[in-house]
Amino acid sequence: MMMKKEAFKTMSWSWKELLLLLLVAFVVVPIFIETQLHALLFSRFQDSLYAGTSTGLAMAIVFTLAVYFLAIKPHRLGWKEVGIRAFSRGYWTRIVMWTLALIVASGVILTVMDLLNISWENAKTKSIKTDMTWVTFLIGFVSSAVVSPVYEEIFYRGFLYKWMRINWGVSAGILISSAIFTAAHIPTYNTLPVNFITGAVFAWTYEKTGSIFPAMIIHGTFNGVAVILTALA
């Protein structure tokens, strides 16, 4: 409880940091990383998986550096400000429960979306399915289960949820940060409901523990299971 109170006690950020980081997330990254850099990498590798994972790594670097240079360093803060802190050992039981609940819920949602013919696989998923080797599996697994959860939790929960939670309250913080997290996953339309639900759970675990590590663990496990099921399909 003390860790939670410390995590959300004060905040040094203003609208300036919020707008700048949203600009990075929805303008700089989509235009220069997801479009231009990805096209360059694809022309180099001629492979969607390699181009996609390299693009994902570049996104991780850009997001993490953006948080550091725009929200942390200017205010002489530490990474604890975005939830990089220990959490209670007793929360591990809830981590397991949330992970299982999200896996079951996502299975139901994706089945319904498939019945409604709402589907859009990303290039990395298609590449894993069509050219399955241990190398491609490991690349896809590390990208989804390790790289993405780390930078996404730092940005969407560590910074974004905290900003909204302190300014607008817990409920608004969870709903709005989860909506933004969902929008960032367009155009994989069949997973958008899952993205919203997982975003809300990740924000809730941050709220209850004051740490983004539980969200990273759930996020990484959830994504890892998804990659394994994709490989086995």
KATAQUI-V852619 format. One record per pair of residues at least 4 apart in sequence whose ideal C-beta (glycine too) atoms are under 6 Angstrom apart, sorted by sequence separation. I is the first residue (numbers start at 1). J is the second residue. D is the distance in Angstrom with one decimal. If there is no record, write none. Layout:
I;J;D / I;J;D
This chain:
5;9;5.9 / 13;17;4.1 / 15;19;5.9 / 22;26;5.9 / 23;27;5.1 / 24;28;4.7 / 25;29;5.9 / 28;32;5.7 / 29;33;4.7 / 30;34;4.9 / 31;35;5.6 / 32;36;5.3 / 33;37;4.9 / 34;38;5.6 / 41;45;6.0 / 48;52;5.6 / 65;69;5.8 / 66;70;5.5 / 67;71;5.2 / 68;72;4.9 / 69;73;5.5 / 77;81;4.3 / 80;84;5.8 / 87;91;5.4 / 94;98;6.0 / 102;106;5.9 / 106;110;6.0 / 121;125;4.6 / 127;131;5.9 / 137;141;6.0 / 141;145;5.4 / 142;146;5.0 / 143;147;5.2 / 144;148;5.6 / 148;152;5.5 / 149;153;5.9 / 152;156;5.4 / 153;157;5.0 / 154;158;4.6 / 155;159;5.6 / 156;160;5.0 / 157;161;4.6 / 161;165;5.6 / 164;168;5.3 / 168;172;3.9 / 172;176;5.7 / 173;177;5.8 / 174;178;6.0 / 191;195;5.7 / 205;209;6.0 / 212;216;6.0 / 215;219;5.7 / 216;220;6.0 / 218;222;6.0 / 45;50;4.1 / 68;73;5.8 / 72;77;4.8 / 79;84;3.9 / 80;85;4.9 / 113;118;4.5 / 121;126;5.3 / 131;136;5.7 / 165;170;5.8 / 209;214;5.5 / 45;51;5.2 / 206;212;5.4 / 128;136;5.8 / 165;173;3.4 / 42;51;4.0 / 164;173;3.9 / 205;214;4.2 / 206;215;5.7 / 41;51;4.1 / 182;192;5.3 / 185;195;4.7 / 205;215;5.0 / 128;140;4.8 / 161;173;5.3 / 164;176;5.3 / 38;51;5.8 / 41;54;5.0 / 164;177;5.5 / 182;195;4.4 / 202;215;3.8 / 182;196;4.5 / 124;140;6.0 / 161;177;4.2 / 38;55;4.5 / 160;177;4.8 / 37;55;6.0 / 178;196;5.2 / 181;199;3.8 / 37;58;5.9 / 178;199;3.5 / 178;200;4.5 / 33;58;5.4 / 156;181;4.7 / 33;59;5.4 / 174;200;5.3 / 177;203;5.6 / 174;203;4.6 / 29;59;5.9 / 24;66;4.5 / 161;203;4.6 / 21;66;6.0 / 157;202;5.4 / 157;203;5.6 / 21;70;5.8 / 157;206;4.8 / 20;70;5.2 / 17;70;5.8 / 17;71;4.9 / 158;212;4.9 / 157;212;5.2 / 13;71;5.8 / 157;215;5.5 / 153;212;4.5 / 153;215;4.9 / 12;75;4.2 / 153;216;4.8 / 122;188;5.6 / 120;187;5.5 / 149;216;4.8 / 120;188;5.2 / 120;189;5.0 / 120;190;5.9 / 149;219;3.8 / 52;123;5.3 / 118;189;5.7 / 119;190;4.7 / 149;220;4.2 / 52;124;3.9 / 82;154;5.5 / 118;190;5.1 / 48;123;3.7 / 49;124;5.5 / 83;158;4.3 / 145;220;4.6 / 82;158;3.1 / 82;159;5.4 / 113;190;4.2 / 49;127;3.7 / 145;223;4.8 / 48;127;4.2 / 144;223;4.2 / 145;224;3.5 / 144;227;5.1 / 109;193;5.1 / 109;194;5.4 / 53;139;5.2 / 141;227;4.9 / 49;136;5.5 / 56;143;5.1 / 60;147;5.1 / 64;151;5.2 / 67;154;5.7 / 140;227;5.3 / 63;151;4.5 / 67;155;5.9 / 71;159;5.7 / 106;194;4.5 / 53;143;4.3 / 56;147;5.9 / 60;151;4.1 / 63;155;4.9 / 67;159;5.5 / 137;231;5.5 / 102;198;5.8 / 128;230;5.8 / 98;201;5.6 / 125;230;5.8 / 91;209;5.6 / 95;214;5.3 / 99;218;5.0 / 98;218;5.3 / 102;222;5.4 / 87;209;4.1 / 95;217;5.6 / 99;221;5.1 / 103;225;5.9 / 83;206;5.7 / 91;214;5.9 / 95;218;5.9 / 87;211;3.9 / 85;211;4.9 / 87;213;5.7 / 87;214;5.8 / 83;211;5.4 / 83;212;3.4 / 18;163;5.5 / 13;163;5.7 / 11;166;4.7 / 7;210;3.3 / 4;210;3.9 / 3;210;4.0
